Amino acid sequence: MKLLSLNIGKAAPVPFTDHPSGMSGIDKLPVDGPVRVAAPGAKGKGPSGVAGDDVCDQRVHGGNDQAVYAFAREDLDRWEKEFGRPLRNGFFGENLTTSGLDVSGALIGERWRIGAELVLEVTSGRIPCRTFAGHLGEQHWQKRFTRDGAPGAYFRVIEPGAIAAGDPIEIVHRPDHDVTVALQFRASTLDRSLLSRVLAAGEALHYETLAGARKYVEKYGG
């Protein structure tokens, strides 16, 4: 299990964002490390947790519970075959392209150590947005990505540190529940009846996901 590449995006003008600036940092490129990763602050005030990585639309991206985004190279390879074109590391907007890990099968609250210092904690899956769809240029991309059910994972930073491509990844904690990223993602998108199960992950959930699940269960039961 290792970090194949560390990817950083720089703000650039794009035609497919609804952010007033017209800019996006979704097109991330692999960089040489080491690069420091730390908690960036509250959503709307704090951008990416990866130094030098631009987050333009802080209404929906960035902040402590979305400090880092990881996607598995194995899943990129699957989409390469479906698209019939190469997909380089970072093209899905991920900060971390991993090898040897089922990222969407990780448990909410699972902790990874990357390199010697950095410890991250899984918070949620990635909900596909218009900018993501525009960047890929694939028909009905948001629906296709959602149905596929392997969204990759967002993380919060537990212990800051510097990382670089090639660093080993070690799972140092697995919580005592069965709420995976894939399950949380399905509950948040296709099957909201699953939100009562998601609550088993408790405060480890992205704070917006937790609030939404609690509100749903209070209204509809579960």
N, C-alpha and C positions, 0 to 999 in steps of 0.2 A: 504494500500500500504506500503510494508516494504521490507527491505533488509533481505532476508533469510540467505544468507551467503556471507562472504567476502573471496575470493579465491586468493591464491598466488602460482605461479609456480617457481620452482627452476630448473636451467639448468641441463639437464641430456642428456647423449648420446642416440640418436635414429637412426634407420636405414632409416627413411623416410624424412629427410630434405636435401635440396640441399645447405644449408649453409656450408661454408668451415669448420666450427668448428665441424659439425656433432652433434651439441647440440640444444636442444629446451626446452623452459619452458612452453609448451602448457598444460601439465598435471597439472592443478592447483588444490590445495587442500584447503578446508575451514580452516580458522585460527581464533583463538580468537583475538578479538580486545582489545583496539582500535589500528587502523593502520592509519598512516597519508597518505593523498592523496594530491598531489600538481602537478602543471605543470612541466613536466620533461625537457622541452627544445625542440629544433627543431628536426624533424625527421632525423634519421641518426646520431644524437648526443645525443638525449635524449631517455631513455628507457621508461618503464612504469611509469605512474603517481602514482602507488601504491607502497609504500615503501616496499622493500624486494621482489618485483615481478620481476623475470628475463625475459628480452627480448633479445633473442640471435640474431635473424636476424633483425637488425635495418634498413635494406634496405627497408623492407615492413611493419614493426611493430614499435609501440612506437611513441614517439614524442607528441607534444602538442595537435594535432587534433585527436590522437588515444591514449590519456592518460589512458583511462579507457574503458573497454568493459563490457556491461551488456547483460544478456540473461534471459528470463522469465522462471521460473520453469514450468509454464503451457506449454511452448513449449518443454521443456525437457520431460515432461510427455507424450506429443504426440509422440515424437521420441522413448521413452521407449516402447510404445505399438507397434510401427512399427518394431523396432529392436528385440523385445521380450527379452530384458535384461534390468537390472536396469542401470540408469545413475545418478551418484551422482552429487551434485552441484559442479561446476567447471570443469566438464569433457569436456565441449565444449570449454574450454579455457577462460571462462568468469571470470572477476574479481568480478562481482556483479551478484548474482543469486537473482532475484526479485520475489515477490509475489503480485498479485493483479494489475499488470500493463501490458498493451499491449505495450511491448517495441518497437516492429517493427511498431506499429501504432503511435508512438511519432512523433511530428513534428520536422523537422530540425530547430535548434535554440531554441527548448523547453528547459526550465531549471528546474532541479530538485534540491531540497534541501534534503540532506540525513543527518540525525542526526541534531546536533545543528549548525554546521559550514559549512560543505561542500556544495558548489553549483557547479553543472555540467551542461554543455550545449551540446545537441545532435548535432553531426556533420555528421554522415553517417552510413550506414550499413556495415556489415562485409563481405568482399568478400572471399569466401572459397579458400583455398590454398592447395597445395600438402601436406604440413605438417599436416593440419587439416584432410585431407582424410586418410593419413597414420595412424594418431593417432586413428581415429575411426575404421578403418579396415572394412568399409562398401563399397560394390560394387557401383561404379559410384557415389560416395558420392558428389563430387563437383556439378555434374548436378542435383542430387536429392535435395540438399540443395538450389541451385539456383531456381529451379522450385517451391519449397515450398514457397519461398518469404518472410520468416520471419527470417531475418538474425541477429536479435539483433542489438544493437546500440553502436557506439563509441561516446565518450564524450571528450570535452576539460574541463579543470578546470577553473572555474570563480572565486571561492573563495575557497582556500585550507582549509582542516580540517581533523580531525580524525573521523573514522567511525568504527562501529562494527556490527556484525550480530544482527538482531532484531531492528536496527534503523528504525524509520519511514521515508518514502519517501513522499515528498510533491512536487507537480508541482507548481512552483511559477511564471512561465511565459510561455505563449503560444503565439507564433508569429501569425501575421495576414496573413497567407497563408495556402495552403493545401498540402504542400510538406511533406509527411511522410517519415520515414525511408524506409518503404516498397516501396513507389513510387520511391525514389531516387535509391534504390537497383535495381529495375526492369529496370530503365532507364540506369543504368551503366552496366547491364548484358544482358538482353533479348530484350529490346526494346529501342534502343538509340533515337528513334524519340521523346521519352518523355523528353529528356534532356532540351528542351526549357522550359518545365513546371518547371523543377527542379531549373532553374535560379531564380525563384521567391523567393527562400530562401536566395539568395545573399551571403553575406560574412559569414553567419552562417555555410555554407557548409564547409566540409573538403576542404582545399585549393587545393588539387589535383583534387577533384571532380569538384570544381568550375572552375578550369582552363580547364579541359577536356570538360565540358559542354559548356563553352564559345567558345572553339576551334571548337567543333562540329557544333554549331549553326552558327558561322561565315562562316563555309565551306558549310553547307548544308541548312541553314535556319531553321525556326521552327515557 
